[in-house]
Amino acid sequence: MRLPPLNALRSFEAAARQLSFSKAAEELYVTPAAVSHQVKALEDWLGVDLFKRLNRAVMLTDEGQSYVLGVREGLQLLSSATEKLMKQDAAGALHVDTMPSFAARWLLPRLSRFRDEHPDIDVRLSASDLLTDFDRNDVDIVVRYGNGNYPGLRVEKLLTEDVLFPVCSPSLLTGEHPLRTPEDLQFHTLLHDDMRIDWDTWLTVAGVENVDPKKGPSFNDSSMVLTAAMAGQGVALGRSTLAADDLIAGRLVRPFNQQPLKAGHAYYIVCPEEKADRPRIAAFRTWLMKEAAMDPGRFMSSSIEEVE
């Protein structure tokens, strides 16, 4: 099926309706010369004149009057079909993948607000630390923690002020060895995630020499580390983004006022460029950014040091 270029048809229809290349150009947000060029290209493609060019006006030829009726009907059908498809795409399932810790501590507690705003979108959430292959995995959008280098994808920084500081159960502030200064950590268990170097760095910056940063159990998920800390099993290095809600609720406390450490990475929204502006995905991206703007973890430290 041979069809003329869509832009040429749109220019022709607008010019035929307005009987003016200038007014058609205003409607289409292009120059009159661009409209004239598109119409001439369409006439050349069809092999007929569609307009009579007068000194300061244009008039449809008989062929133009006949042709514009079908073009207008076709454009209206195309517009209606597109709008219908876009409405369908604005509803239905949205496949989201993120790290288990971020899902448990940040996303899930807020997700009901997205459902309230977009009841027609069903979020299907999966949790994984693996990189997503959008060509092979049934995933629309992901949130990842890293340096933001994801070539060929639409990347938006979601949360930027992720910092590290010791957190523990309020029960560790009392007892035989209450936590009052960093030196008191020698009497308590250090809890680690996969980044075991973080305790070593924090203790060095705090000037603590009587604590072995290598001792203590480790967990492969930051959410489990915080859960263990809330259970009184030891002291964890909490990330501001993940620990903020538990600190506000009093399930965790910061035993010291030492300056926190910048974690060196951030949370990013990542999705294929060609899908980024589809209604469902755009709605979720917009909602994530709005939630991030209100995130209490952003305000947990006004002065931070960089983790090398």
N, C-alpha and C positions, 0 to 999 in steps of 0.2 A: 504494500500500500504506500503510494507516494503522497506525502503531505507537505505543504509549504511550511516554512519556519513559523513557529508560534509567535515570536515577537513581531514578525511582519503582519500576521493576521490581526494581532492586537492593535498595532498602529493603524492598520487600514480601518478596522471597525471604529476606533475612536475618531479618526479623521472623517469617516463617513457620517458618523452621528453628529459631530460638531460642525461639519463642513468647513473645517479650519485646521491646518496643520499646527498653527500656534496654540490653539485651545487644546488640541489633542496632546501636544507636547506638555502643556501644563498638567493635564490629567495624568499623564504617564511619567511625569518627573524626568523628562528628557528634553533635548533641544528640538526646535522645529526642524532643523537640518537632519536630525536623527530620524524623525518621523518621515520626512520626505524621502530619505534614503531607504527606509524600510518599505515604504509604499512602492517606490520605484523598483526595488528588488523583487517585490511580490508581482508587480506587473510584468517584469522580465521573466519571472518563473512561470507565470501563467500564459504569457504571450499575448496579453490584451491590455488595453488602457482601462483603468478603473476610474480615473478622474479626468475632468477637463480643467486644465490650469488656466485661470483667468488672471487679470492683473493683480487683484487683491483678494481673490477668493478661489475656491475650488468647487466644482460640481461633479456629481457622480455621472458617469456614462451609463448607458442602458445596461451594459455588462456589469458595472459596479453596483447598480441598484439591485440587480438580480442576485449578485454574489453575496452582498452584505447580509441579506436575510439568512442565508445558510450559515455564514460565518458567525453571525451573532447568536444563532441558535446553538451552534456547535460550542462556542465559548461558554455559553450559559450552562450547557450540559457538562462541560469539563469542569467549570467552577463548582457546580452542585456536587459532582462526583468527588471532587477533591475535598470539599467541605465535609461531606459525609464520611470520607475516609479519615480525615483529621479528627473528627469527633469520635470515631471508633477508636483511633489510636490514643486519644486522650483518656480512655478508660481501659479496664482490663488489668492484666498482670504486669508487674514491674519486677524484674529479677535484679536484686541487689546483693553484692558480695562484699564482705569486709573482714577484718581480722576478728577473731573470737573475743579478744579483750575489748575492742572498740564497740563491737556489737552488744556485749553484755553490760558494759559500764556507761556508755554514752548514747548509742543509737536506740536500743530497746526502750529505755525509760522515757524517750521522747516520741517514739513512733506513733503513739495514739494521737498526738497532735496533727501528724500528717494525715491520718485516717479521718480525723474530724474535718480537715480542710478539703480533702479529696476522697470522698467516700467511694467513688467509682474506680479508684485505682487500688488493686490488691497487691501489696508488697510481698514478694517472696524472697525472704532473707536467708542467705547462706553465709557461713563463717569459715574462712580459710586464710591461711598465711601464704598460700601459693599464688604466684603471679597468674593473672587471668589471660587466657588466649580468647579474645572476643570472637575470633573466627570459628573456634571449635566449641567453646563453652556457651551454654545458654544463659548469658549474663548481659544485662543492659548497662549497668553502671557499678563502679566499685569505689570504695574509700580505702586508700592505702597510706601507710606510714613510711616515709622515706624522704628522698631529696627532690622529688618532683620530676625526675628525668624519665619520662615515659614517651619515647619518640613515636610520632605518628598518631597520637591520641590527644583528645581535648583534656587539658589538665588545669584544674583550678585549686588554688590553695584554700583549704577549709579552715584549719586551726593552726595558728602560727606560734603561739606563745606556750609551747609545751615545755615545762620545767620539771626538775626532779628535786624532791626533798623527802626526808624521813617521815614516815607516818606509822602509827600504831594504834592499838586499841586503847581507849581511855583507861582501862584497867592497869596498864603498865606505868601510869603516872603515879601510882601508889604501890605499896607493898614493901618487901624487904629491900629492893634496889630500884627505887623510883627513877624514872627517866627525867632528869633535869638538865643535864649538859651532855654534849656529845661524848665525853669521856665515860659516861654511864653506860654506853653501848657495850662495854666490855662484859657486863653482867647479863646481856641479852643476846638472843639469837638473831643473826642477820638473815633476812629472807631475800632470795635472789630470783630474778627472771633470767632469760637467756643472756642478757647483757651484764655479766658478772663484773665487768670492769667498772661499772658505774659506782659501786660501793667504794672501790679502791680510789677512784677519782674524788668522790665526795669527801671521804675521810682525809685525803691529802689536802684538799682545799680548806677543810675545817680545822686542820692542824692536829688531828687526832692520831696518836702513834701507838696507843695501847690496845688497839682492836685489830684482829686479823680479818682483813676484808674477804679472805678466801673461804672462810668457814660459814656453814649454814646451808640449809636445804635450798634447792633451786626448783623452779617451775618453768615450763615452756610457754606459759601464758601469763601476761601481766595481771589479768583479772584474778587468776588463782592466787597470785602473790598477795593482792589486796584482801582477798577473802581470808587467807591465812592470817594476815595482820589483824583483821577485824576479830578473828577468833582468839587473839591473844597469843599466837604461836611465835611471835617475834616482831621485828621492826623491818618494814619494807621501804624501799625508795619508790615513792608514789609519783606518777606523772600527773601534772596538774589537770590535764584533760580528763583522765580516767578516775582520779581520786576526788574531784571537786564535789560531786553530789554526796559522796559518803562523808566528806569533811563537813559539809553544810548540815547534814542530818545528824552529825555527832557519832557516827559509827566508827569514824577514824579521827585522830587528832594529830597535829604537828607538835611534837614534843619540844622542838628547839626553834629558835628564831634565826638560825644561821641562814645566810644567803643561799637560795636555791641555785641549781645548776641548769643551764640551758641544755636541753636534750640533743640539740643539733639537727633534728629532723622536724618534719611537720606532717599534718594529715592533708591528703589531697583527694579531690574528686576526680575520677578518671573514667572516661568513656570514649567510644569511637567518635571521631570528628563528624562523620556523616549521620550519626544518630543523636548527637548532643542536643539538638533543638527540636527533636520530636516532643510532642506535648507532654507525654507521661514523664519522660526523662528530664525535660526542662522544668517541669513542676517539682520534681524531687530535688533537682539541683538548687532551685530557688529556695525551697524549704530548708535544705541543709545549710545554706549560707545564712538564712535568717536565724536559724537555731544557733549557729556558730557565733553570730554577732551578740547573742545573749548569753553565751556560755560563761559560767562563773570561773572556769579554769583560766580564762584569759586575764583575769584580774588578780591572780594569786601572788603575783610578784611584779614589782615595778623595777627591780634591779636584779639582773641575772648575770651569771658567768658562763662562759662557753665551755662545754666539754670538748676537749681536744680529741 
